[in-house]
Amino acid sequence: MNSANPDQPRIVIASRESRLAMWQAEHIRGRLLELYPQLEVDILGMTTRGDQILDRPLSEIGGKGLFIKELEVAMQSGRADLAVHSMKDLPMELPEGFVLAAVSERANPCDAFVSNHYVALDDLPAGAVIGTSSLRREATLRARYPQLAIKGLRGNLDTRLRKLDAGEYDAIILAAAGLVRLGLADRIKSVLAPEQSLPAPGQGVLGIEVPSGRADLIALVEPLNDLATAHCVRAERAFSRALGGSCQLPLAAYAVLESGQLRLRGFVATADGRRSVAGERRGVPDEAESVGYRLAQTLRADGADVILRELAAGQ
């Protein structure tokens, strides 16, 4: 651990500087201090390329990995020991030298409908402008509400809300968990059930990334790992990985534990939402990755391969 004084252990958490990212880092800091009162825990706030480039969709500029590269460099250089991420922003393949050491208990995994004038998606009139940064959400909206105008929405959570309040959008779709974490639950007009908008892999979950060679850190954060959530996230991420999942792909995956079984639902779609292939698979939690892989293979056999080829050709 980063420590000039071996009698006073100290670790540094790398985090993006957005208000939500800092909340997440502070939350993990608090959990660590509960477990280890003698520990000194500092937070290194950083601005990433993903935070700087706001005039283009993420799918055009390199994906969600842009939000974590600088944090990984800080860990590699010894300026930080671990990084806290929103799991839905963590690429499906971590770079060599890093591991996902723990995931938090899942908060609300659902999408939230936010508007100053309307209560629900069904209330929006034809031509209403709705904002999202997610190809997954865009495909879902275009499939179910073709009469709406979908407009890209970048920036941190506060920036997105400001754009809504400035009248640039009639409504926006955000992750419910982020709004609740920042005390903004009153901005949620309605929550979209998974049947309305299937969540992204890892949505509502925090992940702790550490250098793979740091057995001391892996052991330190192990008590923060929520086993039930970890099973679900492994299935979701295995499904996404098997389909080449990235933010360039309209893909959803959501797993729950029901009566001792893991139930995974997933879909892949064209960006315009006109075609999609969906399915579900059940299995035992200890074989979560196999459940995800098998569902991906089922969807490929049902036509997802055609969609994936078209999406790849269009990039």
Backbone hydrogen bonds in HBPLUS format (Angstrom, degrees):
<---DONOR---> <-ACCEPTOR-->    atom                        ^
c    i                          cat <-CA-CA->   ^        H-A-AA   ^      H-
h    n   atom  resd res      DA  || num        DHA   H-A  angle D-A-AA Bond
n    s   type  num  typ     dist DA aas  dist angle  dist       angle   num
A0008-GLN N   A0005-ASN O   2.85 MM   3  5.36 160.9  1.89 120.1 126.7     1
A0040-GLU N   A0009-PRO O   2.87 MM  31  6.08 154.1  1.93 147.1 155.6     2
A0011-ILE N   A0040-GLU O   2.86 MM  29  6.37 154.2  1.92 163.6 171.9     3
A0042-ASP N   A0011-ILE O   2.98 MM  31  6.40 164.4  2.00 158.9 162.7     4
A0081-ASP N   A0012-VAL O   2.80 MM  69  5.30 166.0  1.82 142.1 146.9     5
A0082-LEU N   A0012-VAL O   3.33 MM  70  6.74 159.1  2.38 155.8 159.4     6
A0013-ILE N   A0042-ASP O   2.81 MM  29  6.18 164.6  1.83 152.3 155.4     7
A0044-LEU N   A0013-ILE O   2.70 MM  31  5.90 167.1  1.72 155.4 159.4     8
A0014-ALA N   A0082-LEU O   2.78 MM  68  6.16 167.0  1.80 159.0 162.2     9
A0015-SER N   A0044-LEU O   2.99 MM  29  6.10 155.9  2.05 157.0 151.8    10
A0046-MET N   A0015-SER O   2.76 MM  31  6.01 142.4  1.90 155.2 166.8    11
A0017-GLU N   A0046-MET O   2.99 MM  29  5.37 120.3  2.36 145.8 142.3    12
A0022-MET N   A0018-SER O   2.91 MM   4  6.12 161.2  1.94 157.1 162.3    13
A0023-TRP N   A0019-ARG O   2.99 MM   4  6.17 147.2  2.10 138.4 147.5    14
A0024-GLN N   A0020-LEU O   2.97 MM   4  6.28 157.0  2.02 150.4 156.2    15
A0025-ALA N   A0021-ALA O   2.98 MM   4  6.29 157.5  2.03 148.3 154.1    16
A0026-GLU N   A0022-MET O   2.85 MM   4  6.01 161.2  1.88 149.0 154.4    17
A0027-HIS N   A0023-TRP O   2.82 MM   4  6.01 148.6  1.92 147.4 156.6    18
A0028-ILE N   A0024-GLN O   3.09 MM   4  6.42 160.5  2.13 149.4 153.1    19
A0029-ARG N   A0025-ALA O   2.85 MM   4  6.06 155.3  1.91 147.3 155.4    20
A0030-GLY N   A0026-GLU O   2.85 MM   4  6.07 157.6  1.90 147.7 152.7    21
A0031-ARG N   A0027-HIS O   3.01 MM   4  6.33 153.2  2.08 145.8 153.2    22
A0032-LEU N   A0028-ILE O   2.94 MM   4  6.16 159.6  1.98 152.5 157.5    23
A0033-LEU N   A0029-ARG O   2.96 MM   4  6.24 155.3  2.02 149.9 156.9    24
A0034-GLU N   A0030-GLY O   3.02 MM   4  6.24 143.6  2.16 142.8 152.1    25
A0035-LEU N   A0031-ARG O   3.19 MM   4  6.49 150.3  2.28 142.4 149.7    26
A0036-TYR N   A0032-LEU O   2.71 MM   4  5.87 156.0  1.77 151.9 159.9    27
A0039-LEU N   A0036-TYR O   2.92 MM   3  5.46 164.1  1.95 122.3 127.7    28
A0051-ASP N   A0048-THR O   2.99 MM   3  5.22 133.5  2.22 100.7 113.3    29
A0052-GLN N   A0048-THR O   3.16 MM   4  6.49 134.1  2.38 139.6 152.5    30
A0052-GLN N   A0049-ARG O   3.03 MM   3  4.93 128.2  2.31  93.4 107.8    31
A0053-ILE N   A0049-ARG O   3.01 MM   4  6.16 157.9  2.06 161.4 163.0    32
A0050-GLY N   A0066-LEU O   3.31 MM  16  4.73 155.5  2.37 114.1 108.0    33
A0060-GLU N   A0057-PRO O   2.94 MM   3  5.49 157.5  1.99 114.9 122.2    34
A0061-ILE N   A0058-LEU O   3.11 MM   3  5.32 147.5  2.22 106.7 115.8    35
A0063-GLY N   A0058-LEU O   3.01 MM   5  4.97 153.0  2.08 150.2 144.0    36
A0066-LEU N   A0063-GLY O   3.18 MM   3  6.18 171.5  2.19 124.3 126.9    37
A0067-PHE N   A0064-LYS O   2.94 MM   3  5.64 165.3  1.96 120.2 125.0    38
A0068-ILE N   A0065-GLY O   3.10 MM   3  5.46 160.0  2.15 109.6 115.8    39
A0069-LYS N   A0065-GLY O   3.24 MM   4  6.27 141.7  2.40 159.8 167.4    40
A0071-LEU N   A0068-ILE O   3.01 MM   3  5.18 120.3  2.37 101.9 117.5    41
A0072-GLU N   A0068-ILE O   3.01 MM   4  6.34 152.6  2.09 157.3 165.4    42
A0072-GLU N   A0069-LYS O   3.07 MM   3  5.19 117.9  2.48  98.2 113.1    43
A0073-VAL N   A0069-LYS O   2.96 MM   4  6.31 154.5  2.02 153.9 161.6    44
A0074-ALA N   A0070-GLU O   3.03 MM   4  6.27 150.0  2.12 140.6 148.2    45
A0075-MET N   A0071-LEU O   3.13 MM   4  6.48 145.7  2.25 139.8 148.6    46
A0076-GLN N   A0072-GLU O   2.85 MM   4  6.14 158.9  1.90 150.7 157.0    47
A0077-SER N   A0073-VAL O   2.93 MM   4  6.10 151.8  2.01 147.9 154.7    48
A0079-ARG N   A0074-ALA O   2.91 MM   5  5.10 127.1  2.19 159.0 163.5    49
A0080-ALA N   A0074-ALA O   3.11 MM   6  5.43 137.2  2.31 124.9 119.3    50
A0078-GLY N   A0075-MET O   3.19 MM   3  5.16 153.8  2.26 100.1 108.0    51
A0083-ALA N   A0209-GLU O   2.94 MM 126  5.21 155.9  2.00 148.5 155.1    52
A0209-GLU N   A0083-ALA O   2.90 MM 126  5.21 161.5  1.93 154.3 158.9    53
A0085-HIS N   A0207-GLY O   2.90 MM 122  5.20 162.9  1.93 152.7 157.9    54
A0207-GLY N   A0085-HIS O   2.84 MM 122  5.20 163.4  1.86 148.7 154.3    55
A0089-ASP N   A0086-SER O   2.81 MM   3  5.50 159.1  1.86 123.6 130.8    56
A0087-MET N   A0205-VAL O   2.83 MM 118  5.48 172.6  1.84 154.1 155.2    57
A0090-LEU N   A0087-MET O   3.15 MM   3  5.16 161.4  2.18 104.6 110.4    58
A0098-PHE N   A0095-PRO O   3.27 MM   3  6.08 138.9  2.45 148.2 147.1    59
A0212-SER N   A0097-GLY O   2.84 MM 115  5.14 162.7  1.87 113.3 119.2    60
A0099-VAL N   A0210-VAL O   2.93 MM 111  5.67 161.4  1.97 166.2 172.5    61
A0210-VAL N   A0099-VAL O   3.03 MM 111  5.67 160.6  2.07 159.1 165.0    62
A0101-ALA N   A0208-ILE O   2.82 MM 107  5.70 144.6  1.95 163.1 174.6    63
A0208-ILE N   A0102-ALA O   2.88 MM 106  5.28 159.3  1.92 160.1 159.7    64
A0226-ASP N   A0103-VAL O   2.90 MM 123  6.07 157.9  1.95 162.4 169.9    65
A0104-SER N   A0206-LEU O   2.86 MM 102  5.23 157.5  1.91 150.0 156.4    66
A0107-ALA N   A0204-GLY O   2.85 MM  97  4.84 179.2  1.85 140.5 140.4    67
A0176-ALA N   A0110-CYS O   2.99 MM  66  5.83 167.9  2.00 154.5 157.5    68
A0192-LEU N   A0111-ASP O   2.88 MM  81  5.40 165.8  1.90 150.9 154.9    69
A0112-ALA N   A0174-LEU O   2.61 MM  62  5.26 158.4  1.65 168.5 173.2    70
A0174-LEU N   A0112-ALA O   3.08 MM  62  5.26 157.4  2.13 144.7 150.7    71
A0113-PHE N   A0190-SER O   2.81 MM  77  5.29 176.0  1.81 171.0 171.5    72
A0189-LYS N   A0113-PHE O   2.91 MM  76  5.76 155.9  1.97 162.1 170.0    73
A0114-VAL N   A0172-ILE O   2.95 MM  58  5.33 162.8  1.98 169.8 170.1    74
A0172-ILE N   A0114-VAL O   2.88 MM  58  5.33 156.6  1.93 152.9 160.7    75
A0123-ASP N   A0120-ALA O   2.95 MM   3  5.38 153.1  2.02 111.1 119.7    76
A0124-LEU N   A0121-LEU O   3.09 MM   3  5.61 159.4  2.13 115.9 121.7    77
A0128-ALA N   A0125-PRO O   3.06 MM   3  5.65 156.8  2.11 140.6 141.0    78
A0127-GLY N   A0147-GLN O   2.83 MM  20  6.02 164.4  1.86 147.2 152.2    79
A0149-ALA N   A0128-ALA O   2.86 MM  21  5.81 171.0  1.86 155.2 156.6    80
A0170-ASP N   A0129-VAL O   2.75 MM  41  5.23 155.6  1.81 142.4 151.1    81
A0171-ALA N   A0129-VAL O   3.28 MM  42  6.73 141.2  2.45 153.0 156.6    82
A0130-ILE N   A0149-ALA O   2.87 MM  19  6.19 162.7  1.90 163.7 168.0    83
A0151-LYS N   A0130-ILE O   2.96 MM  21  6.05 163.4  1.99 151.7 153.3    84
A0131-GLY N   A0171-ALA O   2.91 MM  40  6.42 153.3  1.98 141.7 148.4    85
A0173-ILE N   A0131-GLY O   3.06 MM  42  6.41 154.7  2.13 172.9 174.4    86
A0132-THR N   A0151-LYS O   3.27 MM  19  6.67 147.3  2.38 150.9 159.2    87
A0138-GLU N   A0134-SER O   2.89 MM   4  6.10 158.3  1.94 146.9 154.1    88
A0139-ALA N   A0135-LEU O   2.87 MM   4  5.97 163.1  1.90 147.8 151.3    89
A0140-THR N   A0136-ARG O   3.12 MM   4  6.35 159.2  2.16 146.2 152.0    90
A0141-LEU N   A0137-ARG O   2.85 MM   4  6.07 163.6  1.88 154.4 158.8    91
A0142-ARG N   A0138-GLU O   2.85 MM   4  6.02 166.5  1.87 155.4 159.1    92
A0143-ALA N   A0139-ALA O   3.03 MM   4  6.10 148.7  2.13 141.4 149.5    93
A0144-ARG N   A0140-THR O   3.09 MM   4  6.25 156.4  2.15 148.2 153.9    94
A0145-TYR N   A0141-LEU O   2.63 MM   4  5.32 153.2  1.70 151.9 158.8    95
A0148-LEU N   A0145-TYR O   3.06 MM   3  5.80 172.8  2.06 126.5 128.7    96
A0160-ARG N   A0156-ASN O   2.97 MM   4  6.27 156.9  2.02 158.8 165.9    97
A0161-LEU N   A0157-LEU O   3.05 MM   4  6.34 157.5  2.10 150.5 156.3    98
A0162-ARG N   A0158-ASP O   2.97 MM   4  6.21 152.3  2.05 145.0 152.8    99
A0163-LYS N   A0159-THR O   3.02 MM   4  6.31 152.8  2.10 147.3 154.0   100
A0164-LEU N   A0160-ARG O   3.09 MM   4  6.40 151.7  2.17 144.3 151.8   101
A0165-ASP N   A0161-LEU O   2.88 MM   4  6.15 164.5  1.90 152.3 156.4   102
A0166-ALA N   A0162-ARG O   2.85 MM   4  6.02 133.4  2.07 141.3 153.9   103
A0168-GLU N   A0163-LYS O   3.13 MM   5  5.67 153.9  2.20 173.8 165.7   104
A0167-GLY N   A0164-LEU O   3.00 MM   3  5.39 160.0  2.04 111.7 117.5   105
A0180-VAL N   A0176-ALA O   3.05 MM   4  6.31 164.4  2.07 159.7 164.1   106
A0181-ARG N   A0177-ALA O   2.90 MM   4  6.06 162.0  1.93 152.0 157.3   107
A0182-LEU N   A0178-GLY O   3.21 MM   4  6.38 142.7  2.36 141.0 149.2   108
A0184-LEU N   A0179-LEU O   2.71 MM   5  4.80 155.9  1.77 163.7 155.2   109
A0183-GLY N   A0180-VAL O   3.02 MM   3  5.14 162.3  2.05 111.9 114.2   110
A0187-ARG N   A0184-LEU O   2.91 MM   3  5.62 164.3  1.94 121.0 126.3   111
A0188-ILE N   A0185-ALA O   3.07 MM   3  5.51 156.8  2.13 110.9 118.0   112
A0196-GLN N   A0193-ALA O   2.75 MM   3  5.25 143.2  1.88 115.9 127.2   113
A0197-SER N   A0193-ALA O   2.97 MM   4  6.27 160.1  2.01 155.9 162.4   114
A0253-ALA N   A0199-PRO O   3.11 MM  54  6.24 145.9  2.23 151.0 161.2   115
A0203-GLN N   A0200-ALA O   3.08 MM   3  5.39 162.4  2.11 136.9 134.3   116
A0205-VAL N   A0202-GLY O   3.10 MM   3  5.55 149.6  2.19 145.8 143.3   117
A0214-ARG N   A0211-PRO O   3.09 MM   3  5.65 168.9  2.11 121.7 124.4   118
A0217-LEU N   A0214-ARG O   3.11 MM   3  5.42 123.1  2.44 103.8 116.6   119
A0218-ILE N   A0214-ARG O   3.07 MM   4  6.40 161.6  2.11 154.7 160.3   120
A0219-ALA N   A0215-ALA O   3.02 MM   4  6.14 157.4  2.07 144.1 149.4   121
A0220-LEU N   A0216-ASP O   2.99 MM   4  6.11 145.0  2.11 134.7 145.0   122
A0221-VAL N   A0217-LEU O   3.02 MM   4  6.27 158.0  2.07 157.1 158.8   123
A0224-LEU N   A0221-VAL O   2.83 MM   3  5.46 153.9  1.90 122.2 130.8   124
A0225-ASN N   A0222-GLU O   3.03 MM   3  5.45 163.4  2.06 116.5 121.9   125
A0230-ALA N   A0226-ASP O   2.85 MM   4  6.03 157.3  1.90 154.6 162.4   126
A0231-HIS N   A0227-LEU O   3.00 MM   4  6.29 155.4  2.06 152.6 156.8   127
A0232-CYS N   A0228-ALA O   3.30 MM   4  6.63 163.9  2.33 147.3 150.7   128
A0233-VAL N   A0229-THR O   2.85 MM   4  6.10 166.3  1.87 161.4 165.2   129
A0234-ARG N   A0230-ALA O   2.92 MM   4  6.02 157.4  1.98 149.0 155.0   130
A0235-ALA N   A0231-HIS O   3.16 MM   4  6.44 156.8  2.22 148.4 153.8   131
A0236-GLU N   A0232-CYS O   3.00 MM   4  6.28 165.2  2.03 153.1 157.2   132
A0237-ARG N   A0233-VAL O   2.88 MM   4  5.99 167.8  1.89 154.4 157.5   133
A0238-ALA N   A0234-ARG O   2.92 MM   4  5.95 150.9  2.01 141.6 149.9   134
A0239-PHE N   A0235-ALA O   3.03 MM   4  6.19 159.6  2.07 149.0 154.0   135
A0240-SER N   A0236-GLU O   3.06 MM   4  6.32 162.5  2.09 146.2 150.9   136
A0241-ARG N   A0237-ARG O   2.80 MM   4  5.94 163.9  1.83 148.3 153.3   137
A0242-ALA N   A0238-ALA O   2.97 MM   4  6.07 160.2  2.01 147.1 152.1   138
A0243-LEU N   A0240-SER O   3.08 MM   3  5.26 142.4  2.22 101.8 112.9   139
A0245-GLY N   A0240-SER O   2.58 MM   5  4.47 159.5  1.62 145.0 141.2   140
A0244-GLY N   A0241-ARG O   2.95 MM   3  4.97 163.2  1.98 109.4 112.7   141
A0249-LEU N   A0246-SER O   3.08 MM   3  5.52 160.3  2.12 117.0 119.6   142
A0251-LEU N   A0249-LEU O   2.89 MM   2  5.64 106.8  2.44 117.7 101.0   143
A0269-ALA N   A0250-PRO O   2.98 MM  19  5.46 150.2  2.07 156.3 162.4   144
A0252-ALA N   A0267-PHE O   3.02 MM  15  5.37 158.5  2.07 145.8 149.6   145
A0267-PHE N   A0252-ALA O   3.11 MM  15  5.37 152.8  2.19 133.6 136.0   146
A0254-TYR N   A0265-ARG O   2.90 MM  11  5.40 159.9  1.94 154.6 160.2   147
A0265-ARG N   A0254-TYR O   2.96 MM  11  5.40 168.0  1.98 143.3 146.7   148
A0256-VAL N   A0263-ARG O   2.93 MM   7  5.38 149.5  2.02 143.3 152.5   149
A0263-ARG N   A0256-VAL O   2.79 MM   7  5.38 172.5  1.80 167.9 170.5   150
A0258-GLU N   A0261-GLN O   2.71 MM   3  5.19 159.2  1.75 157.0 162.1   151
A0261-GLN N   A0258-GLU O   2.88 MM   3  5.19 163.1  1.91 117.4 122.2   152
A0262-LEU N   A0283-GLY O   2.75 MM  21  5.32 176.9  1.75 170.1 169.1   153
A0283-GLY N   A0262-LEU O   3.02 MM  21  5.32 142.0  2.17 140.7 151.4   154
A0264-LEU N   A0281-ARG O   2.88 MM  17  5.36 175.6  1.88 165.2 166.7   155
A0281-ARG N   A0264-LEU O   2.90 MM  17  5.36 149.7  1.99 147.3 157.3   156
A0266-GLY N   A0279-GLY O   3.04 MM  13  5.77 159.1  2.08 163.5 163.8   157
A0279-GLY N   A0266-GLY O   3.04 MM  13  5.77 151.4  2.12 162.4 166.1   158
A0268-VAL N   A0277-VAL O   3.08 MM   9  5.62 149.0  2.18 146.9 155.9   159
A0277-VAL N   A0268-VAL O   2.90 MM   9  5.62 158.7  1.95 163.1 170.1   160
A0270-THR N   A0275-ARG O   2.91 MM   5  5.64 156.5  1.96 164.4 165.7   161
A0273-GLY N   A0270-THR O   2.88 MM   3  5.22 158.9  1.93 112.8 119.7   162
A0287-GLU N   A0284-VAL O   2.95 MM   3  5.59 158.2  1.99 121.0 128.2   163
A0288-ALA N   A0285-PRO O   3.10 MM   3  5.10 131.0  2.35 125.7 119.1   164
A0290-SER N   A0287-GLU O   3.09 MM   3  5.33 118.2  2.49 102.2 117.2   165
A0291-VAL N   A0287-GLU O   3.01 MM   4  6.36 150.1  2.10 151.7 161.0   166
A0292-GLY N   A0288-ALA O   3.04 MM   4  6.40 159.2  2.08 153.2 157.9   167
A0293-TYR N   A0289-GLU O   2.94 MM   4  6.17 160.9  1.98 148.9 154.2   168
A0294-ARG N   A0290-SER O   2.86 MM   4  6.00 164.1  1.89 150.4 154.9   169
A0295-LEU N   A0291-VAL O   3.03 MM   4  6.23 156.1  2.09 147.9 153.9   170
A0296-ALA N   A0292-GLY O   3.09 MM   4  6.31 157.7  2.14 146.0 152.1   171
A0297-GLN N   A0293-TYR O   2.98 MM   4  6.32 155.0  2.04 150.3 157.1   172
A0298-THR N   A0294-ARG O   2.96 MM   4  6.21 150.8  2.05 144.5 152.5   173
A0299-LEU N   A0295-LEU O   2.96 MM   4  6.26 160.3  2.00 153.1 157.5   174
A0300-ARG N   A0296-ALA O   2.91 MM   4  6.17 153.2  1.99 147.3 155.2   175
A0301-ALA N   A0297-GLN O   3.04 MM   4  6.25 157.9  2.09 144.8 150.1   176
A0302-ASP N   A0298-THR O   3.03 MM   4  6.27 131.8  2.27 137.3 150.8   177
A0304-ALA N   A0299-LEU O   2.85 MM   5  5.40 160.8  1.88 146.3 142.2   178
A0303-GLY N   A0300-ARG O   3.19 MM   3  5.38 165.4  2.21 107.0 110.7   179
A0308-LEU N   A0304-ALA O   2.83 MM   4  6.09 164.0  1.86 159.3 163.9   180
A0309-ARG N   A0305-ASP O   2.92 MM   4  6.12 156.5  1.98 148.0 153.8   181
A0310-GLU N   A0306-VAL O   3.06 MM   4  6.29 157.9  2.11 147.2 153.1   182
A0311-LEU N   A0307-ILE O   2.90 MM   4  6.14 158.2  1.95 153.2 159.6   183
A0312-ALA N   A0308-LEU O   2.93 MM   4  6.10 158.9  1.98 147.0 152.7   184
A0313-ALA N   A0309-ARG O   2.96 MM   4  6.13 152.5  2.04 144.5 152.0   185
A0314-GLY N   A0310-GLU O   3.05 MM   4  6.22 139.2  2.23 139.8 150.1   186
A0314-GLY N   A0311-LEU O   3.19 MM   3  5.15 126.8  2.49  92.1 105.7   187
A0315-GLN N   A0312-ALA O   3.35 MM   3  5.40 156.5  2.41 100.4 107.1   188
